């Protein structure tokens, strides 16, 4: 990527931040307040009323971490979905690599994600969480998270140019995906080991559980607790990069036609 493209990426990210909460009273504080408000609702309903996670130490912090990770994926993919169509005027006026538009959305969401991670770490301190010495490895799990989110965003952005109905379909998929991922409940609540193993093949589930294991409580179950075959264990770690490569290839194949179709 040359210097002009880097400048364009930077400007698109800055513009997104300026427009995101323009006109609101608290501005960019919503980046922190929004996940905290959602967390509060989930905590009261699922932890206090329904008793989810009572067998897990610091489950409230684990819940917040899971929601922050899921929110990053949701934001990247939902905004990535409409990113090309939303920048139609720019695409028709300027000639530049179209992937910068989708990448800018992912970078913007990633900045929000890092801010929210600081909130999670604050609650870790507040709840006297004993962070593992292996917590230094946590950035290694953020890389596949970003790759997976960006790859899906590339695919969705391409499909949305041709099929606008993909937006409501993706909303339903995201709702189903959230409940199929161990975010609001712990894996210990599921008795069937096969079901657990299938769930953990989802890269998001594996990333969430691994980060909970590293940052919050070592008793959080990971994919190695249910699957013994090494190549199967590798699937959720390799899949994000496969999705990124496929998503980018599909996007590049159709990118030249975007300006004509939009």
C-alpha positions, -999 to +999 in steps of 0.1 A: +000+000+000+015+033-011+016+065+009-015+080-008-035+049+001-023+051+037-034+087+039-068+078+024-072+050+050-063+074+078-088+100+065-116+074+062-111+062+097-110+098+111-142+106+091-160+076+105-151+086+141-163+121+135-196+110+120-203+081+143-217+100+173-220+135+157-246+155+175-248+133+206-243+149+240-215+126+252-199+120+219-173+092+217-180+082+253-207+061+237-179+038+226-176+028+263-211+034+275-229+013+248-212-020+256-215-013+294-252-006+291-257-038+271-235-057+296-257-044+325-289-057+309-273-091+302-258-093+336-291-086+354-312-109+332-288-139+327-266-138+358-287-123+386-322-137+375-313-169+357-281-177+375-259-183+345-222-187+354-226-191+392-201-219+391-174-197+374-153-172+394-155-137+380-181-146+355-193-110+352-160-100+339-159-130+316-193-119+303-181-084+296-150-097+278-171-120+256-195-092+247-166-068+238-152-095+215-186-102+199-193-065+196-161-060+176-171-088+152-206-075+149-195-039+143-169-048+117-192-071+097-224-050+099-206-018+089-184-036+064-216-050+048-228-015+038-194+001+034-190-001-004-225+009-011-223+037+014-191+051-003-206+049-038-200+086-045-163+082-035-159+051-057-172+069-087-151+100-083-117+085-073-096+056-084-081+037-055-080+001-041-116-005-030-105-028-001-094+004+017-130+012+023-137-021+041-104-020+059-111+015+073-143+001+088-124-027+104-097-004+118-123+020+132-141-009+149-107-022+162-099+011+179-133+009+197-124-027+206-091-016+222-108+011+242-133-015+254-106-039+264-092-012+287-126-012+304-124-050+308-090-047+323-103-020+347-130-044+359-104-072+362-085-049+387-118-039+404-128-076+409-093-086+420-088-110+391-055-128+392-042-124+356-022-154+344+015-149+335+005-162+301-017-131+295+011-116+275+001-141+248-034-126+244-025-104+214-019-136+195-056-143+197-066-108+186-048-113+153-071-142+141-101-122+155-093-093+133-085-115+103-118-134+107-139-102+111-122-085+081-126-116+059-163-119+066-167-081+060-151-085+026-176-112+017-206-093+030-196-060+013-193-079-020-227-097-016-245-065-005-235-047-038-255-074-057-281-085-031-294-058-007-316-085+011-284-098+027-286-071+054-317-084+073-305-120+067-272-111+084-290-096+114-308-129+120-275-148+115-258-125+141-286-131+166-284-168+162-246-167+163-246-149+196-267-175+213-246-203+197-214-188+211-206-191+249-209-154+257-238-151+281-234-186+295-204-208+305-195-240+287-198-259+320-236-255+316-236-279+286-233-315+295-228-330+260-191-331+252-198-335+215-219-303+214-191-284+232-166-297+207-188-286+177-193-251+193-156-247+198-149-251+161-163-216+158-133-193+158-151-167+179-160-192+206-124-204+207-110-169+209-134-159+236-127-190+257-089-187+252-089-151+263-111-158+293-087-186+302-056-163+299-070-131+314-097-140+339-098-176+352-077-206+342-107-229+348-125-216+317-126-245+293-108-243+259-110-265+228-083-288+241-106-299+269-130-315+244-109-325+214-077-345+214-069-346+177-044-318+169-055-311+133-091-306+145-079-283+173-061-263+147-093-256+127-106-226+146-071-210+146-065-215+109-101-208+096-099-170+102-070-167+078-087-190+053-118-168+055-097-137+051-080-150+019-113-162+004-131-130+013-103-108-001-101-129-033-139-126-039-138-089-031-109-082-056-126-103-083-157-080-082-142-047-071-137-032-106-175-035-112-187-019-079-188+017-093-209+006-122-234-014-102-240+009-072 
